[in-house]
């Protein structure tokens, strides 16, 4: 049975793609607001900070995956058997 779940790196790439698309829309509106009136810049801007935080969190998980696995394994092995 194959595992179809996305990797951490795939998740990082997807969130970065969303971030870059939104940031580009905001920048386009700022450069020519009369041409991009349909862009809701307030709503777009409000998404940038949470997306940046999500990327940082996913990168931290990716970079510390081995330590997390070890900690999880240690915690699981110290639980009493039921």
C-alpha positions in Angstrom: 0.0 0.0 0.0 1.5 3.3 -1.0 1.5 6.4 1.1 -0.1 9.3 -0.8 0.3 11.9 1.9 2.3 14.9 0.9 5.8 15.3 2.2 6.8 18.2 4.5 8.7 19.7 1.6 5.6 19.4 -0.7 3.5 21.2 1.9 6.2 23.9 2.3 6.2 24.4 -1.5 2.4 24.6 -1.6 2.2 27.2 1.2 5.0 29.2 -0.4 3.1 29.2 -3.7 0.0 30.6 -2.0 2.1 33.2 -0.3 3.8 34.3 -3.5 0.6 34.5 -5.4 -1.1 36.6 -2.8 2.0 38.9 -2.4 2.1 39.3 -6.2 -1.6 40.3 -6.2 -1.0 42.9 -3.5 2.0 44.3 -5.2 0.2 44.5 -8.6 -2.6 46.5 -6.9 -0.1 48.8 -5.2 1.6 49.5 -8.6 -1.6 50.1 -10.5 -4.7 50.3 -8.3 -6.9 51.6 -11.1 -6.3 48.4 -13.1 -6.7 45.9 -10.3 -9.8 47.0 -8.5 -11.1 43.5 -8.0 -8.2 42.6 -5.7 -9.2 42.8 -2.1 -5.9 43.9 -0.8 -6.9 44.0 2.9 -8.0 40.4 2.8 -4.9 39.4 0.8 -2.5 41.3 3.1 -4.1 39.7 6.2 -3.2 36.2 4.8 0.5 36.9 4.3 1.6 36.8 8.0 -0.2 33.5 8.8 1.2 31.9 5.6 4.7 33.0 6.5 4.2 31.5 10.0 3.0 28.3 8.4 6.1 28.1 6.2 8.4 28.7 9.2 6.6 26.0 11.2 6.8 23.5 8.4 10.5 24.2 7.8 11.1 23.7 11.5 9.3 20.4 11.5 11.3 19.3 8.4 14.6 20.4 9.9 13.9 18.7 13.2 12.1 15.6 12.0 14.6 13.2 13.3 14.6 14.7 16.8 10.8 14.7 16.8 10.7 11.0 15.8 13.2 10.1 18.5 11.2 12.1 21.1 7.9 10.4 20.0 9.6 7.0 20.1 10.9 7.6 23.6 7.5 8.8 24.8 5.7 5.8 23.2 8.1 3.3 24.8 7.8 4.8 28.3 4.0 4.4 28.3 2.7 1.5 30.4 1.2 -1.4 28.4 -2.6 -1.6 28.5 
